Amino acid sequence: MGERIISMYEAIAEAIAQEMERDPRVFVMGEDVGFYGGIFGATTGLWKKFGDERVRDTPISEMGFVGAAVGAALEGMRPIVEVMFVDFTGACFDQILNHMSKIQYMSGGQLKVPVVLMTAIGGGYNDAAQHSQCLYGLFAHLPGLKIVIPSTPYDAKGLMIQAIRDDNPVMYFFHKGLMGLPWMTIIEATWAPVPEEPYTIPFGVADIKREGKDVTIVAVAMMVHRALEAAQKLEKEGISVEVIDLRTLVPLDKEAIINSVKKTHRLLVVDEDYLSYGMSGEIVAIVAENALEYLDAPPKRVAVPDVPIPYSNTLEDFVIPSADRIAQAVRELVG
């Protein structure tokens, strides 16, 4: 038999189901996570298998149900709570900023908050300024949260199981365009081999998705695949590109970034989050502090400019980094 090929949404739902079977403390709550299976499919089949007690549809009240998840975690449960779009975390930001992320520290480690907050990120299908952001840089800035961003079905399953088993609060960001949903544009990477048995992927370990010797590209989620597309084009021009998928921002695999730059001597950071005060600037700073003498050119960044994501498909395509923009930035780096 060949390898089993499934989508990212199936991989996430399978990871959750396997952990619910293993640990009766694990349960799911959020908007439309029950019978509907989540609007992006991340809880497909769970309600039918585990019922209302462990798969709970909530009212449209993010502050309420995220707060309930924090309370349940403090009482020994291991909740997985879905906020439908990352943009909606504004409605429960106090629970994330001042409670979920800080209680373990403020209790001197006596209290644990093993919450997994999963949410959808990214543009690409014209859902405008309030449904198309990434914002993981915003949450990576807050001490106490682990930040997980898978780019493949294999990584999605292993990282989700690792997140559920972690005693710390984890924010798990899945990109809508990578979930493999039939009503969105399907790219090859949204379906991939995934083992049926449970497995974990440790946090803070980046994955080199493509090895190269001329330029290092660092990215997460959809931008990993845009970078790989650009790398294929550039290979025909004699430019060898290494693509690093961080997989988690917190903890961050600084060593993988630094070692790659020491090899290639050039750095490009590609980000679907906003340009200023985010992931791209942090990675450039890390390289400047630890490997500046290895750089043959100043680092470059390709990211979303500091504007709300437009509704117009033409304007959305303009602000979100494309493979062509990435390739052009690489050409400028190699001179």
C-alpha positions as CSV (number, residue, x, y, z in Angstrom):
1,M,0.0,0.0,0.0
2,G,1.1,3.5,-0.7
3,E,1.3,6.4,1.7
4,R,-2.0,7.8,2.9
5,I,-2.6,11.3,1.5
6,I,-4.9,13.6,3.5
7,S,-5.6,17.4,3.8
8,M,-4.5,19.7,6.5
9,Y,-8.0,20.0,7.9
10,E,-8.2,16.3,8.2
11,A,-4.8,16.0,9.8
12,I,-5.8,18.6,12.5
13,A,-9.1,16.9,13.2
14,E,-7.4,13.5,13.4
15,A,-4.8,14.8,15.8
16,I,-7.5,16.2,18.1
17,A,-9.6,13.0,17.9
18,Q,-6.6,10.8,18.8
19,E,-5.8,13.0,21.8
20,M,-9.5,13.0,22.9
21,E,-9.4,9.2,22.8
22,R,-6.1,9.1,24.8
23,D,-7.0,11.7,27.4
24,P,-10.6,12.3,28.7
25,R,-9.6,15.7,29.9
26,V,-9.3,17.0,26.4
27,F,-12.4,18.7,25.0
28,V,-13.2,21.2,22.2
29,M,-15.3,24.4,22.3
30,G,-16.0,27.3,19.9
31,E,-18.4,28.6,17.3
32,D,-19.7,25.9,14.8
33,V,-17.2,23.3,16.0
34,G,-19.9,20.7,16.6
35,F,-22.2,19.4,13.9
36,Y,-20.7,21.7,11.3
37,G,-17.1,20.6,12.1
38,G,-15.7,24.2,12.1
39,I,-15.9,26.5,9.1
40,F,-12.4,25.5,8.1
41,G,-12.9,21.8,8.9
42,A,-10.5,21.6,11.9
43,T,-13.1,19.7,14.0
44,T,-14.6,17.5,11.3
45,G,-16.2,14.4,12.7
46,L,-15.5,15.1,16.4
47,W,-19.1,15.9,17.5
48,K,-20.4,12.7,15.9
49,K,-17.7,10.7,17.7
50,F,-17.6,12.4,21.1
51,G,-21.0,14.1,21.5
52,D,-22.1,17.4,23.1
53,E,-20.2,17.0,26.3
54,R,-16.8,17.1,24.7
55,V,-17.5,19.1,21.6
56,R,-19.3,22.2,22.6
57,D,-20.8,24.8,20.2
58,T,-20.7,28.2,21.9
59,P,-22.5,31.5,21.5
60,I,-20.8,34.3,19.5
61,S,-19.0,35.5,22.6
62,E,-15.3,35.1,22.3
63,M,-14.5,36.7,25.7
64,G,-16.9,34.3,27.3
65,F,-15.8,31.0,25.8
66,V,-12.0,31.8,25.8
67,G,-12.4,32.8,29.5
68,A,-14.3,29.5,30.1
69,A,-11.4,27.6,28.5
70,V,-8.9,29.3,30.8
71,G,-11.1,28.4,33.8
72,A,-11.5,24.8,32.7
73,A,-7.7,24.5,32.3
74,L,-7.1,25.8,35.8
75,E,-9.4,23.1,37.0
76,G,-7.4,20.3,35.4
77,M,-9.1,20.0,31.9
78,R,-7.2,20.4,28.6
79,P,-9.4,22.6,26.4
80,I,-9.0,23.2,22.7
81,V,-10.8,26.4,21.9
82,E,-11.3,27.7,18.3
83,V,-11.6,31.4,17.6
84,M,-13.0,31.3,14.1
85,F,-10.7,34.0,12.6
86,V,-7.6,35.4,14.3
87,D,-9.1,38.9,13.6
88,F,-11.8,38.0,16.2
89,T,-9.2,37.7,19.0
90,G,-9.8,41.4,19.5
91,A,-13.1,40.4,21.2
92,C,-11.2,38.2,23.8
93,F,-7.9,40.0,23.9
94,D,-8.0,40.6,27.7
95,Q,-8.4,36.8,28.3
96,I,-5.3,36.1,26.2
97,L,-3.1,39.1,27.2
98,N,-3.8,39.2,30.9
99,H,-5.0,35.8,31.9
100,M,-4.1,32.9,29.6
101,S,-0.5,34.1,29.1
102,K,0.3,35.3,32.7
103,I,-1.4,33.1,35.3
104,Q,1.3,30.5,35.4
105,Y,3.9,33.1,36.0
106,M,1.9,35.1,38.5
107,S,1.2,31.9,40.5
108,G,4.9,31.0,40.7
109,G,4.2,28.0,38.6
110,Q,1.6,26.6,40.9
111,L,-1.1,26.9,38.3
112,K,-1.0,25.6,34.8
113,V,-3.1,26.8,31.8
114,P,-2.9,24.0,29.2
115,V,-5.2,25.7,26.6
116,V,-4.8,25.3,22.9
117,L,-6.3,28.3,21.1
118,M,-6.5,27.5,17.4
119,T,-7.5,30.1,14.8
120,A,-7.5,30.8,11.1
121,I,-5.1,33.2,9.5
122,G,-4.3,34.6,6.1
123,G,-5.8,36.1,3.0
124,G,-6.1,34.9,-0.6
125,Y,-9.9,34.8,-1.0
126,N,-11.0,38.4,-0.6
127,D,-12.5,38.4,2.9
128,A,-11.3,41.9,3.6
129,A,-9.7,43.7,6.5
130,Q,-11.4,42.0,9.4
131,H,-11.0,38.4,8.2
132,S,-7.7,38.2,6.5
133,Q,-4.9,39.1,8.9
134,C,-2.2,36.8,10.4
135,L,-1.2,38.6,13.6
136,Y,1.0,35.9,15.0
137,G,3.7,38.5,15.5
138,L,1.4,40.3,17.8
139,F,0.9,37.3,20.1
140,A,4.6,36.2,19.8
141,H,5.3,39.5,21.5
142,L,3.4,38.5,24.6
143,P,5.5,36.4,27.2
144,G,3.9,33.2,28.2
145,L,2.4,32.0,24.9
146,K,3.7,29.4,22.6
147,I,3.1,30.2,18.9
148,V,2.6,27.4,16.4
149,I,2.2,27.9,12.6
150,P,2.1,24.7,10.5
151,S,2.6,24.7,6.7
152,T,1.9,21.1,5.8
153,P,-0.6,18.4,6.8
154,Y,2.3,16.3,8.3
155,D,3.4,19.2,10.5
156,A,-0.1,20.2,11.3
157,K,-0.9,16.8,13.0
158,G,2.4,16.5,14.8
159,L,2.4,20.1,16.1
160,M,-1.3,19.8,17.2
161,I,-0.6,16.7,19.3
162,Q,2.4,18.4,20.8
163,A,0.3,21.5,21.6
164,I,-2.4,19.5,23.3
165,R,0.1,17.7,25.5
166,D,1.9,20.9,26.5
167,D,1.2,22.3,29.9
168,N,1.5,25.9,28.7
169,P,-1.0,28.0,26.7
170,V,-0.4,27.4,22.9
171,M,-1.8,29.5,20.1
172,Y,-2.1,27.4,17.0
173,F,-2.5,29.3,13.7
174,F,-3.7,27.4,10.6
175,H,-3.7,29.2,7.2
176,K,-7.1,29.0,5.5
177,G,-5.5,28.6,2.1
178,L,-3.6,25.5,3.2
179,M,-6.5,23.6,4.8
180,G,-7.5,21.8,1.6
181,L,-11.1,23.0,1.5
182,P,-12.9,22.5,-1.8
183,W,-14.3,26.0,-1.9
184,M,-10.8,27.6,-1.7
185,T,-8.0,27.5,-4.2
186,I,-6.2,24.1,-3.8
187,I,-2.4,24.0,-3.9
188,E,-0.5,20.8,-4.0
189,A,0.8,21.2,-0.5
190,T,-2.6,21.1,1.1
191,W,-2.7,17.3,0.6
192,A,0.3,15.2,1.7
193,P,1.3,12.0,3.3
194,V,0.4,11.8,7.0
195,P,0.8,8.7,9.2
196,E,-2.3,7.3,10.9
197,E,-0.6,6.7,14.2
198,P,-0.1,9.6,16.7
199,Y,3.2,11.4,16.6
200,T,4.6,14.7,17.9
201,I,6.9,17.4,16.4
202,P,8.9,19.3,19.1
203,F,8.4,23.0,19.3
204,G,11.4,25.2,18.5
205,V,12.7,23.0,15.7
206,A,12.6,24.5,12.2
207,D,12.5,22.4,9.1
208,I,14.6,23.0,6.0
209,K,12.1,22.5,3.3
210,R,14.7,23.0,0.6
211,E,18.5,23.1,0.8
212,G,20.5,25.8,-1.0
213,K,23.8,27.7,-1.0
214,D,23.2,31.2,-2.3
215,V,20.3,32.7,-0.2
216,T,18.4,31.8,2.9
217,I,14.6,32.4,2.9
218,V,12.8,32.2,6.2
219,A,9.0,31.9,6.3
220,V,6.0,30.3,7.8
221,A,2.6,29.0,6.6
222,M,1.6,29.9,3.0
223,M,4.8,32.0,2.5
224,V,6.8,28.7,2.8
225,H,5.1,27.5,-0.4
226,R,5.5,30.9,-2.1
227,A,9.2,30.8,-1.3
228,L,9.5,27.2,-2.6
229,E,7.8,28.3,-5.8
230,A,10.2,31.2,-6.2
231,A,13.1,28.9,-5.5
232,Q,12.1,26.6,-8.3
233,K,12.1,29.5,-10.7
234,L,15.4,30.8,-9.5
235,E,17.1,27.4,-9.8
236,K,16.6,27.8,-13.6
237,E,18.6,31.0,-13.4
238,G,21.4,29.4,-11.5
239,I,20.5,30.7,-8.0
240,S,20.3,28.2,-5.2
241,V,17.8,29.0,-2.5
242,E,17.5,27.5,1.0
243,V,14.0,27.7,2.4
244,I,13.5,27.4,6.2
245,D,10.0,26.8,7.7
246,L,10.1,28.0,11.3
247,R,7.0,26.0,12.3
248,T,7.0,27.8,15.6
249,L,7.8,31.4,16.5
250,V,7.8,30.7,20.2
251,P,10.1,28.9,20.9
252,L,12.1,30.0,17.9
253,D,14.9,27.9,16.3
254,K,17.5,30.7,16.1
255,E,20.3,28.2,15.6
256,A,18.8,26.9,12.3
257,I,18.5,30.5,11.0
258,I,22.0,31.5,12.0
259,N,23.6,28.3,10.6
260,S,21.8,28.7,7.3
261,V,22.9,32.3,6.9
262,K,26.5,31.3,7.8
263,K,26.3,29.0,4.8
264,T,24.5,31.2,2.2
265,H,25.7,34.6,3.4
266,R,22.3,36.2,2.4
267,L,18.9,36.5,4.2
268,L,15.4,37.1,3.0
269,V,12.5,37.0,5.4
270,V,9.1,36.5,3.8
271,D,6.0,37.2,5.9
272,E,2.2,37.5,5.4
273,D,2.0,39.4,8.6
274,Y,2.6,43.2,8.7
275,L,6.1,44.5,7.9
276,S,6.7,46.7,11.0
277,Y,7.4,45.4,14.5
278,G,6.9,41.8,13.6
279,M,8.5,38.4,12.7
280,S,10.5,39.7,9.8
281,G,12.2,42.4,11.9
282,E,12.9,40.0,14.7
283,I,14.7,37.5,12.5
284,V,16.8,40.2,10.8
285,A,17.8,41.4,14.3
286,I,18.8,37.9,15.4
287,V,21.0,37.5,12.3
288,A,22.5,41.0,12.7
289,E,23.4,40.2,16.4
290,N,24.7,36.7,15.8
291,A,26.0,36.4,12.2
292,L,26.5,40.0,10.8
293,E,30.1,39.2,9.7
294,Y,28.8,36.4,7.5
295,L,26.5,38.6,5.4
296,D,27.5,39.5,1.9
297,A,24.5,41.9,1.5
298,P,22.1,43.6,3.8
299,P,19.1,41.4,4.7
300,K,15.8,41.9,2.9
301,R,12.2,41.6,3.9
302,V,9.1,40.9,1.8
303,A,6.0,41.4,3.9
304,V,2.5,42.9,4.0
305,P,2.8,46.7,4.1
306,D,1.3,48.5,7.1
307,V,-2.2,48.8,5.7
308,P,-5.4,46.8,6.3
309,I,-5.9,43.9,3.9
310,P,-8.0,45.2,1.0
311,Y,-11.2,43.6,-0.1
312,S,-10.4,44.0,-3.8
313,N,-8.7,40.9,-5.2
314,T,-6.3,43.0,-7.3
315,L,-5.3,45.0,-4.2
316,E,-5.1,42.0,-2.0
317,D,-2.8,40.3,-4.5
318,F,-0.7,43.5,-4.5
319,V,-0.1,43.6,-0.7
320,I,0.3,39.8,0.0
321,P,3.8,38.6,-1.0
322,S,3.9,36.6,-4.3
323,A,6.4,34.1,-5.7
324,D,7.4,36.8,-8.2
325,R,8.1,39.4,-5.6
326,I,10.1,36.9,-3.6
327,A,12.1,35.9,-6.6
328,Q,12.9,39.5,-7.5
329,A,14.0,40.2,-3.9
330,V,16.4,37.2,-4.2
331,R,17.8,38.5,-7.5
332,E,18.5,41.8,-5.8
333,L,20.3,40.1,-2.9
334,V,22.6,38.1,-5.2
335,G,23.3,41.3,-7.3
